[in-house]
Structures are given as C-alpha cells and as structure tokens.
Amino acid sequence: MATIMMVIMIGLLLLGFPMMVPLITGAVVGFVMMFDGFGQMGTFIQQMMGGIRPASLIAVPMFILAADIMTRGQSADRLIHMVMAFIGHIKGGLAISTATSCTLFGAVSGSTQATVVAVGSPLRPKLLKAGYSDSFSLALIINSSDIAFLIPPSIGFIIYGVISGTSIAELFIAGIGPGILILAMFSLYCLIYAYVNKVPTEARAGWRERGVAVREALWPLFFPVIIVGGIYGGIFSPTEAAAVCVLYAFLLEFAIFRSLKLPDIYRIAKSTGLITAVVFILVAVGNGFSWIISFAQIPQAILESVGVNEAGPVGVLIAICIAFFVACMFVDPIVVILVLTPIFAPAIQATGLDPVLVGVLIVLQVAIGSATPPFGCDIFTAIAIFKRPYWEVIRGTPPFVLMLVAAAGLIIAFPQIALFLRDIAFRD
C-alpha cells in the first residue's frame, strides 16, 4: 500500500499538480485500500478536520497577516537602515548587513518568503552596485531569509508543535541560539568573500546618522521583544503573542508611520486569506495522511527496514536530518513536516530524544531544503521577485548549504546550542 501511495503522489507531482492534490489523492487511495471502499470515508474527513482544530494554529494566519502588513509598510526599510548604519562600513559589511537584516526581519515576520521580498528587494541592487556577483547576492538573500524559520515567530515551529504535541513556546526560545549561530557563520563567509574578491567598503555612517537610524527602527525592534519577552515572561501564550503582533503591526504602519491607508486593508486581508487557506488545507490533508500511514503501521515498517530503530539517538537525529533535507528539496516544507514527523515519532520516543531538540533540527532541515535545488520554494520566490533565470539563482547556493549542514552537525554534537535558552526560560 505504501508503495502505491508514493507512486501516485510522485506521479501527480511530476505532472505538475499542486501539492495538495497528490497528498489527498495518495491518502484517499490508501484509505480505500485499507478499508475496502469509501464506506467509512467520514472517518477520514474527521481526521482531516481534527488536524486544523488545535487552537494554537490560530497563530499561523495572525503571523502571516502581521508579516504582510510589515512587508507592505516601512518596518523592513527602517531595520535595514539601522543595520547598515552600524556595520555597513566594515569589510563585507553590506553583505553582513543583508544577513543581519534578514535575521531581524525574520524575528518580526516569521516568514522566509516575506523576508526574501522585504529585505532582498532593496538590498540586492546595493549588493550589485558594491561589486558582489549576482549569484552570491541571490544566494545570500535566499539562505539568510531561511534564518526566519528558526528565529521566533516561526510557522514551521507552530506546525511541528501541533503535530508532535511539543510546547510551541519552548520551540520558539530554542530556535534563537541556532539562528544566531547561522548568522555568525554567514557573516564570516561574507567577510572572507569580500577580502578574496576585493569588494570595496561602504562609507562609515556618523554617530548622528546612527542615532537617527536607531530611533527610526525602535518601533519595529519591539516585535521580537513582544514575542520573546511576552512568552518568556509568561504574559501571554504564542497564540496570544500572534494577536498582539497583528495589533502592533496595524498601529505601527497605519497610525504611527502612516505608510498604509485603509484601502490597503482589503489587499492585505485577501493575500493573507489566500495563503492561510493553502496552509490549512495542507495541514488538514496532512493530518489525514498521517493518520492513515500510522494506522497501517507504515512508519514502523519503514524504520525497521532501514535500521533506524537500532541506530541510537545520534543515528536517529542524522536519519531525521537526511530525510527532511532531501524531502524539502522536492516538496513544500509544511507538507514534509506533516508527513515525516509521524513516521519518525516511534524512533524519537524509543530513543528518548528531547522533542524540542528534534524540532529545531527538523525546522533547520526544512530551512535548508527550502533554499536547495531542485525545487526549494524560496528559489522560485527569488525567481519571481528578481526576474532572474533558475541557474543564476542557484549557482551561489552550495557554500551556504554546506554552512547550514555544518550548523546541523554542530547542534547534534552540542545540543545545548539549541537548548540552553530553553533550559533557562522553562526549567526550574
């Protein structure tokens, strides 16, 4: 049954169907084979509806809405200006500023694709003008935006938390350390690249200009303070933090900056509604699919056939990293989390692995796969936004992928990179 389901899904994907079609078709075929017909299809529908019932999923459309408001407003520009004022003048400073701006905007929006648009659009022309190659610039923007998967808020952490039953608040806090590690690795590479290619430095900003930049960026900088500080301080839950972010983004862009007008609300709401609909359909179908493969004990059979159950904690983590990395090269990240997490759940429980550590590694692999050929979703976002050919967009990605893989290796070897902040915040 598993083979037939996979063949159907892969075949429909190759024919160009949207991801939800192969997923639901494979699930329905598996259900019919398992129950000998459509007589109990109501059970499958109940499982699908159960997938979108958890209250924590309310945070997803809220974070999407907040990100959309800020992307269309001035928050991204103000953050970029502040970062450039402080580090734009050092060797490789413009590239480091790009990576840092992506990280900061990720802490504001939680969306990799919103970060590609908001940060990449203004900074790519500056990178080209400064002497960086287009392939390097595109790869830097795409891969740096994926730090948004790890820095809270993160839609990837929300989906994983709902599927696995792991605390979303703990996942949010645990993503900060790996996100900072990756930013440091990217910054070092940018510095080396600038020296090797003799990229000229930018003019140094004066302290007056820096003061103005900080003052202008203070309002957007409150977003991560609200999210992390509010959750860490026990003031509100991640879902409530998402609601506060929407209110804050609305007040910021409509009342304080006045960068948006009331007619913009319709376009923002429509965009958010479309994205949310796709996400929730994928979550619902993914939950039904996961129920079928779990009911048929397919995960246990797969793990036993490849010997994962006997591999030990480190072996299980390596197997998880490889599986999620490869899958996200071809399939939408949310679908990969929905489908593969239940498959590895028995091995995770059997080896006693910390589900928060597993979640960080899974979301990191999702981030890597999102920017990795052949079908990483952020690659096609960049193609659409920057109007550049596929091969030019992916040409500069290998060094960044290697750094991200190295970061995953460091987290496996030293779990406290991900867990030390969690342990401080949530352990007595």
Secondary structure, DSSP 8 states (H G I E B T S, - for coil): -HHHHHHHHHHHHHTT--THHHHHHHHHHHHHHHHTSSTTHHHHHHHHHHHT--GGGGHHHHHHHHHHHHHHSSHHHHHHHHHHHHHTTSTTHHHHHHHHHHHHHHHHH--HHHHHHHHHHHHHHHHHHHT--HHHHHHHHHHHHGGGGTSSS-HHHHHHHHHHT--HHHHHHHTHHHHHHHHHHHHHHHHHHHHHTT--------HHHHHHHHHHHHHHHHHHIIIIIHHHTTSS-HHHHHHHHHHHHHIIIIIIS--S-TTHHHHHHHHHHHHHHHHHHHHHHHHHHHHHHHHTTHHHHHHHHHTGGGSHHHHHHHHHHHHHHHHHTTS-HHHHHHHHHHHHHHHHHHHT--HHHHHHHHHHHHHHHHTSTTT-HHHHHHHHHH---HHHHHTTHHHHHHHHHHHHHHHHH-THHHHHHHHHHH--
